[in-house]
Amino acid sequence: MYKLKKRLIKIYNIFNFIISKVVNFCSKMSIPLTKNNFKIFLFKNRYKGKRCFIIGNGPSLIPEDLERLTGEYTFASNKIYKIFNKTTWRPTFYMVVDPIVLKENVEDINLVESDNKFTLKIYKHLFKSDIYFNNNLIKDKRGTFSKNIMESLYSSGTVSYHMLQIAFYMGFSEVYLIGHDYNFKGAVSKTRDLSFLSNVESSPIYFTENYIRKDEKRAGQAPDEMYKGMEKSKLVFEEAGRKVFNASRVSYLDVFKMKDFDELLGVQYDKSNKKIN
């Protein structure tokens, strides 16, 4: 009986291995063989010609701006839910990929209100997501930009890089970053001297003081990878005739052309600089 059980387990493992290989091969061909991959496939070029906003969690992010994004396609991440008590706005797409952020806040994250929730397959046991993605962690592949997210996403220092790959696959022609202040210690720039950021230890880097609990582990940062990922995103979008802009109210990220957030949302001012709509 023991030998039979062992043999059946071996056959089962071989069968699963073959199935996974077939699924992965078909994913490379954009052929969905699983329910999860079919969900991904349904998003391909679904928003072609439209615009979206990818929201960072920097200190320039304010609830009033999020409220005005109601009706727009928006991507948000990590602990954006900490601003939910100040706005009725909720993101169209929500994503978390950092294991520390997820494990330290798993209960709150599972309660996030969003039309679509994304994470990586390795966190399937933690996060009740709508779609799970493969994430290629091969070191030499970091910073690769995936045009076929059914096959895999790639990392480059920030969840915003994952969301840019998803936005590209979905067909968005214009992507606007907001709340990407990029004001943390070690931030990289090719046009500005940001060394002063290293001396401002107490400077807030999130939209709320209680973004990270005192007893919470902190996720690491990879400024060089982050910057290179933004450069790669700009290149891929522009090669496809599409654009990424930075509409953050305050930002030290110099990769993308800056856009005025108020102008994008059609806000006008009178001569005394008061909003009139």
FENNOR-V361052 format. One record per residue. N is the residue number from 0. RES is the residue in one small letter. PSI is psi in degrees with one decimal (none if undefined). Layout:
BEGIN
n:N res:RES psi:PSI
n:N res:RES psi:PSI
END
This chain:
BEGIN
n:0 res:m psi:-42.4
n:1 res:y psi:-44.1
n:2 res:k psi:-38.5
n:3 res:l psi:-44.4
n:4 res:k psi:-43.1
n:5 res:k psi:-39.9
n:6 res:r psi:-40.3
n:7 res:l psi:-38.9
n:8 res:i psi:-40.6
n:9 res:k psi:-44.1
n:10 res:i psi:-41.8
n:11 res:y psi:-44.0
n:12 res:n psi:-39.5
n:13 res:i psi:-43.2
n:14 res:f psi:-46.3
n:15 res:n psi:-37.3
n:16 res:f psi:-45.1
n:17 res:i psi:-43.9
n:18 res:i psi:-44.3
n:19 res:s psi:-37.6
n:20 res:k psi:-41.5
n:21 res:v psi:-44.5
n:22 res:v psi:-44.9
n:23 res:n psi:-39.8
n:24 res:f psi:-44.7
n:25 res:c psi:-32.3
n:26 res:s psi:-39.2
n:27 res:k psi:-28.2
n:28 res:m psi:5.8
n:29 res:s psi:34.7
n:30 res:i psi:111.7
n:31 res:p psi:118.6
n:32 res:l psi:-8.8
n:33 res:t psi:161.8
n:34 res:k psi:-41.2
n:35 res:n psi:-46.7
n:36 res:n psi:-31.6
n:37 res:f psi:-36.9
n:38 res:k psi:-41.4
n:39 res:i psi:-46.5
n:40 res:f psi:-36.3
n:41 res:l psi:-19.8
n:42 res:f psi:-10.1
n:43 res:k psi:117.6
n:44 res:n psi:22.4
n:45 res:r psi:-28.4
n:46 res:y psi:33.2
n:47 res:k psi:129.7
n:48 res:g psi:-3.6
n:49 res:k psi:171.1
n:50 res:r psi:157.4
n:51 res:c psi:166.5
n:52 res:f psi:128.4
n:53 res:i psi:117.4
n:54 res:i psi:123.7
n:55 res:g psi:174.8
n:56 res:n psi:29.6
n:57 res:g psi:167.7
n:58 res:p psi:-17.2
n:59 res:s psi:-9.3
n:60 res:l psi:125.3
n:61 res:i psi:148.3
n:62 res:p psi:-32.3
n:63 res:e psi:-39.2
n:64 res:d psi:-39.0
n:65 res:l psi:-38.4
n:66 res:e psi:-37.3
n:67 res:r psi:-11.8
n:68 res:l psi:2.4
n:69 res:t psi:127.3
n:70 res:g psi:-16.2
n:71 res:e psi:160.4
n:72 res:y psi:122.1
n:73 res:t psi:144.0
n:74 res:f psi:134.8
n:75 res:a psi:168.9
n:76 res:s psi:170.3
n:77 res:n psi:-119.7
n:78 res:k psi:39.0
n:79 res:i psi:-24.6
n:80 res:y psi:-16.4
n:81 res:k psi:-6.5
n:82 res:i psi:-2.9
n:83 res:f psi:-28.8
n:84 res:n psi:-3.9
n:85 res:k psi:2.0
n:86 res:t psi:149.1
n:87 res:t psi:-12.4
n:88 res:w psi:143.1
n:89 res:r psi:145.4
n:90 res:p psi:149.9
n:91 res:t psi:-41.4
n:92 res:f psi:135.5
n:93 res:y psi:139.9
n:94 res:m psi:144.5
n:95 res:v psi:133.5
n:96 res:v psi:-13.4
n:97 res:d psi:122.9
n:98 res:p psi:-34.0
n:99 res:i psi:-47.5
n:100 res:v psi:-44.4
n:101 res:l psi:-50.0
n:102 res:k psi:-33.2
n:103 res:e psi:-18.5
n:104 res:n psi:27.4
n:105 res:v psi:-38.8
n:106 res:e psi:-45.9
n:107 res:d psi:-40.8
n:108 res:i psi:-37.5
n:109 res:n psi:-12.4
n:110 res:l psi:0.2
n:111 res:v psi:133.9
n:112 res:e psi:120.4
n:113 res:s psi:151.7
n:114 res:d psi:-36.6
n:115 res:n psi:130.3
n:116 res:k psi:135.1
n:117 res:f psi:147.4
n:118 res:t psi:-168.9
n:119 res:l psi:154.4
n:120 res:k psi:-29.4
n:121 res:i psi:-12.8
n:122 res:y psi:17.8
n:123 res:k psi:-29.9
n:124 res:h psi:-12.5
n:125 res:l psi:-44.0
n:126 res:f psi:125.5
n:127 res:k psi:84.5
n:128 res:s psi:162.4
n:129 res:d psi:-34.3
n:130 res:i psi:139.8
n:131 res:y psi:134.7
n:132 res:f psi:148.2
n:133 res:n psi:147.7
n:134 res:n psi:115.4
n:135 res:n psi:114.4
n:136 res:l psi:8.4
n:137 res:i psi:126.5
n:138 res:k psi:-43.3
n:139 res:d psi:-15.8
n:140 res:k psi:-8.7
n:141 res:r psi:135.2
n:142 res:g psi:-4.1
n:143 res:t psi:142.4
n:144 res:f psi:117.9
n:145 res:s psi:127.0
n:146 res:k psi:-7.7
n:147 res:n psi:84.8
n:148 res:i psi:-9.6
n:149 res:m psi:-35.0
n:150 res:e psi:-50.5
n:151 res:s psi:154.1
n:152 res:l psi:163.7
n:153 res:y psi:148.5
n:154 res:s psi:151.7
n:155 res:s psi:54.2
n:156 res:g psi:-11.4
n:157 res:t psi:146.5
n:158 res:v psi:-23.8
n:159 res:s psi:-29.6
n:160 res:y psi:-40.7
n:161 res:h psi:-43.9
n:162 res:m psi:-30.9
n:163 res:l psi:-38.8
n:164 res:q psi:-40.8
n:165 res:i psi:-42.8
n:166 res:a psi:-37.1
n:167 res:f psi:-46.9
n:168 res:y psi:-37.0
n:169 res:m psi:-13.9
n:170 res:g psi:3.5
n:171 res:f psi:132.2
n:172 res:s psi:-24.9
n:173 res:e psi:128.0
n:174 res:v psi:130.7
n:175 res:y psi:127.1
n:176 res:l psi:133.8
n:177 res:i psi:154.2
n:178 res:g psi:14.8
n:179 res:h psi:71.7
n:180 res:d psi:-35.0
n:181 res:y psi:41.4
n:182 res:n psi:28.2
n:183 res:f psi:161.8
n:184 res:k psi:127.9
n:185 res:g psi:0.8
n:186 res:a psi:141.6
n:187 res:v psi:143.3
n:188 res:s psi:145.7
n:189 res:k psi:-8.4
n:190 res:t psi:-13.3
n:191 res:r psi:152.8
n:192 res:d psi:107.6
n:193 res:l psi:18.7
n:194 res:s psi:-25.1
n:195 res:f psi:-23.9
n:196 res:l psi:-26.1
n:197 res:s psi:-19.6
n:198 res:n psi:-2.0
n:199 res:v psi:71.5
n:200 res:e psi:-34.0
n:201 res:s psi:1.0
n:202 res:s psi:129.6
n:203 res:p psi:139.7
n:204 res:i psi:4.6
n:205 res:y psi:165.5
n:206 res:f psi:-9.3
n:207 res:t psi:147.9
n:208 res:e psi:-27.6
n:209 res:n psi:24.3
n:210 res:y psi:-40.5
n:211 res:i psi:125.2
n:212 res:r psi:156.0
n:213 res:k psi:-31.7
n:214 res:d psi:9.3
n:215 res:e psi:140.1
n:216 res:k psi:146.7
n:217 res:r psi:136.1
n:218 res:a psi:143.4
n:219 res:g psi:164.4
n:220 res:q psi:148.9
n:221 res:a psi:77.8
n:222 res:p psi:-42.7
n:223 res:d psi:-46.8
n:224 res:e psi:-42.1
n:225 res:m psi:-47.2
n:226 res:y psi:-45.1
n:227 res:k psi:-36.0
n:228 res:g psi:-40.3
n:229 res:m psi:-39.5
n:230 res:e psi:-42.3
n:231 res:k psi:-41.2
n:232 res:s psi:-45.8
n:233 res:k psi:-45.0
n:234 res:l psi:-47.5
n:235 res:v psi:-45.0
n:236 res:f psi:-44.2
n:237 res:e psi:-34.1
n:238 res:e psi:-26.3
n:239 res:a psi:6.7
n:240 res:g psi:22.3
n:241 res:r psi:172.8
n:242 res:k psi:148.4
n:243 res:v psi:129.0
n:244 res:f psi:156.6
n:245 res:n psi:109.1
n:246 res:a psi:19.9
n:247 res:s psi:144.1
n:248 res:r psi:-33.9
n:249 res:v psi:128.6
n:250 res:s psi:139.3
n:251 res:y psi:6.9
n:252 res:l psi:114.7
n:253 res:d psi:12.2
n:254 res:v psi:-42.9
n:255 res:f psi:154.2
n:256 res:k psi:136.5
n:257 res:m psi:143.4
n:258 res:k psi:147.8
n:259 res:d psi:119.8
n:260 res:f psi:-41.2
n:261 res:d psi:-40.8
n:262 res:e psi:-38.1
n:263 res:l psi:-36.6
n:264 res:l psi:7.6
n:265 res:g psi:27.8
n:266 res:v psi:135.3
n:267 res:q psi:155.8
n:268 res:y psi:151.7
n:269 res:d psi:-174.5
n:270 res:k psi:-25.0
n:271 res:s psi:11.7
n:272 res:n psi:26.8
n:273 res:k psi:141.4
n:274 res:k psi:137.2
n:275 res:i psi:1.5
n:276 res:n psi:none
END
